[in-house]
Structure formats: C-alpha cells, structure tokens
Amino acid sequence: MAVQAALSVTLEVPDIEPGVRFYCDAGLVAEVEGQVARLRCAGQDRPSIVLLGGAARKRLHHIALRADDLEGIAGRVAEAGGAVVSAPEGFDDNGLWVRDPHGMLIRLVDCPADPALPEGARFEINGPGRIVRARRSAMLPGASYPPAKPLRLGHILLFSPDVPASVRFMTVALNMGLADRAQDVIAFCCARKSSDHHVVAFAQSPGIGFHHSSFQVNDPDEVGRGGRALVERAGKGDWGFGRHTIGSNFFHYIQDPWGSWFEYYSDMDFIDDYALWTPTNYSMEDSLANWGPAVPSDFVHNYEVDPAPFA
C-alpha cells in the first residue's frame, strides 16, 4: 500500500522562540530542548511540527510520512526520478529517507496508525424542512468555549517547481493516488485506502518549500473561532473563514512568523478506496476556494525562494 498518512514537518528556522509561541497559541503542545522544539497535538505522543533553530532563515528540512512496503518504495524511487539517501546528520536511520526529483527530503516510517479519534459532538444545522434543534440555542456565549484544540495533522502542502513531476514521484515511488488537481498549478495526493482527500499537496513555485500544515478540529465553528483568535495573537496575515471546492473542507489560514501558513480545517472529503475515485481537473477559479474572503497577495509566495519581506 505504501504511504498512509502525514506524520510531521521539520523546519529549519533562525530562532525557535517565535515558532513555539505561534504553535502553542494555535493549540499545540511544545517540548523544547535547546534549539529544537517538538510540537504535538494534545493526546499524541509524537510531534507534528519540529523546529530546528540556528538557521540563516526558514527552510523546509523534511516531511515525514507513515508508510508500509518500504522495500518496495526503495525499489521504485529511482524510476520516479528520486534517490534513496542516508539519514541527515543528527537524525536516526530507522525507516527510509529519500529525495524527490527536486531535492525535497522525505522520511518514510513504518509505524502503527494513530488511534481513531473519539466521535465529537455532531455539527447539525436547522434547514428548510429539516429542524434538528428546537427550544435551545445552537451557540453559547463566546467566552464559554475553550481555545481551539488541533486533533491531528491532516495534510501538508509544499511548493514544487514542477507539479506534475512531484505528483509522478508520489504516485509512482510512494504509491499514492492523485485525488484532484487544478491544471498543472496545484495537485492533491491521497493514500489509496481510508484517506482524507489529500495527505500531501503541491503548488507551483520557482523552487521547493513549505506552504502550510493543516490541522483538523471538531467543526466549522471551531475553525472560525480558532482562526480568529490565532490571527489576533499572531499579528500576521490570514485567509478565512471559507470553504474549499477541492476537498470540500472549511478553512482558516493564519500566517506563521516566517511567511508560511497554519490551517485549521473541518469536514474534509474522504476516499475509502482510491480504485473507486475519479480525479477531477478543476479550473483555476476553483483551485483555492469555493467561497471566502479575498486571497492574500502573498498566499502562494514561496519565501524560501524569495525571502523578502520575511528575511
């Protein structure tokens, strides 16, 4: 089967402190050791975001994916234009380390799946001819709600200088499926069984880089509340509240200290069996959102290639 889920993103940054503050404000839990910060979802025992301090500027170090059939992946990597490599200095060599055709580093780990998330409260709305709530308010006073609590890392979006080549590597070497795309500008890859609509996605850019990590929360209200609270703390850009066409999820993106993005999401499309799914090639007008506020001018700017003004 090969790739099954996203595990983590590791970033090199000048100083971990702004990132620790940002991700803790977002609801993650930090474990800091010197200039290394590991940030995890509450209730999980592994990090979803790792920050390595001391770099000249922010740069994607690697992503980690849960996968099986590592031997099969290793045998297909060269055919897809990549290479099997040794573990970087300071990292253990368990699992499989590979580079894609553009030099992006990926760690593949054969590990157990995360426990299933407990079922949350149902998000139901009154609609024409369908009343599901009577004699009670849907909403409590705002102060009654706790801060947003990310449940898990759902997907990672990366920059690529050649989106079709990146997709070919993920589908041929890592045995993922192409879920959907918008021309050759953005594409979404899923696992072949029991997968969110996308686990890894790619957007066109002059070079590789990290665009955003996306964390599931309980419902659209939590997306909206969490996004608004985080952007007020972060003081950077944001995009949301809105809903995507591709994947169908509600979203709110908040800009991190280095110009990339953090996403809260809920209600993602689910692909139980990729053999029964038909990918769609969407027009560019549907590539980013079905509805929502205007897209920030730098939403798809790769600050790892052109760092200004986040140098």
C-alpha positions, -999 to +999 in steps of 0.1 A: +000+000+000+029+024+008+021+060+021-008+060+045-008+094+064+012+125+072+033+124+104+053+157+106+070+186+091+105+197+101+116+232+095+150+250+099+144+285+114+166+313+128+151+311+163+126+287+176+110+310+202+086+328+178+075+295+164+070+279+198+048+309+208+029+307+175+022+270+175+013+270+212-011+298+206-025+276+178-032+248+204-002+225+201+019+213+230+056+222+230+086+202+242+118+223+239+154+211+242+180+237+234+173+250+199+150+221+190+112+224+195+088+195+190+052+205+188+024+179+191-013+177+193-026+172+228-031+134+234-005+124+209+030+112+218+048+123+186+054+157+171+036+171+141+059+201+138+096+201+145+116+234+146+154+234+143+169+267+154+201+284+143+194+286+105+200+317+085+163+318+075+133+295+074+137+264+052+119+231+048+142+203+062+119+173+055+085+159+058+077+125+074+050+102+062+037+069+077+041+041+051+045+004+048+063-016+020+095+005+025+114-020+004+090-016-025+093+021-023+131+020-023+129-001-054+107+025-072+124+057-062+150+059-090+124+051-117+104+081-105+134+105-106+144+104-070+171+088-048+174+068-016+197+087+007+213+084+041+197+099+072+208+135+077+233+143+104+216+143+138+187+120+127+184+083+132+183+060+102+152+039+110+127+040+082+136+051+047+150+085+036+145+096+000+148+128-021+123+136-048+133+148-082+137+184-070+157+176-039+130+176-013+138+153+016+111+128+027+113+104+056+091+073+054+084+054+087+066+021+091+048+027+124+013+019+138-016+042+129-027+067+154-057+056+175-090+066+160-103+099+172-133+098+195-165+109+180-172+145+187-205+163+191-225+163+159-225+196+139-261+199+128-280+229+114-316+237+111-326+239+074-357+242+052-379+212+060-353+198+084-354+210+120-328+192+142-328+217+171-358+232+189-362+253+220-325+257+225-297+280+211-270+265+189-244+289+203-232+295+238-217+329+248-183+332+232-164+331+265-179+296+272-157+280+245-122+267+252-094+276+228-092+257+196-076+222+200-060+206+170-068+169+169-043+157+143-021+168+114-042+161+083-021+172+054+009+191+042+011+215+012+045+220-004+059+242-032+072+225-063+089+238-095+072+211-115+039+199-100+033+170-125+068+157-117+062+159-080+029+141-084+045+114-105+071+108-078+044+105-051+022+082-072+049+060-087+075+058-060+053+062-029+022+046-044-002+074-036-031+085-057-038+117-075-070+129-059-076+161-079-058+189-095-062+224-110-043+223-143-006+219-136-006+246-109-018+227-078-024+190-072-036+168-043-024+133-034-041+108-012-034+074+003-051+045-016-072+033+013-091+051+040-076+085+032-085+121+037-090+138+003-053+148+004-023+139+026+003+158+005-003+185-020+018+207-043+016+242-056+036+257-084+066+278-074+102+285-087+116+262-061+107+237-033+094+249+001+068+246+028+035+263+023+013+250+051+004+223+076-033+216+082-048+205+115-083+190+120-106+205+146-141+194+156-164+215+134-166+247+113-174+268+144-140+258+159-123+266+126-138+301+127-132+307+164-097+293+164-086+311+133-098+345+145-082+340+179-049+329+164-046+358+139-053+383+167-024+368+186+000+363+157-005+397+141+004+385+106-018+377+076-048+354+074-072+339+049-106+327+060-132+318+071-140+300+039-146+266+022-126+249-005-140+233-036-112+208-038-115+186-007-147+205+004-131+215+038-139+246+058-107+265+064-090+294+081-053+300+074-030+321+096+005+332+087+034+320+108+064+341+118+082+332+086+055+338+060+042+302+056+008+292+069-011+272+095-046+259+086-075+248+109-099+227+089-130+205+093-152+184+071-127+170+046-138+147+018-128+111+024-116+085-001-122+050+013-110+032-018-089+051-044-099+025-071-134+038-069-124+075-070-122+096-102-098+126-101-111+159-115-091+186-132-106+218-119-104+253-135-082+278-117-112+297-104-119+267-082-083+260-073-083+278-040-118+283-026-155+279-034-162+309-012-144+331+013-126+364+016-102+377-010-070+357-012-039+375+004-015+387-022+013+365-008-007+334-001+012+314-027+045+333-023+074+310-016+095+329+010+121+301+009+130+312-027+123+349-023+125+358+015+116+395+014+100+409+035+104+379+059+142+379+056 
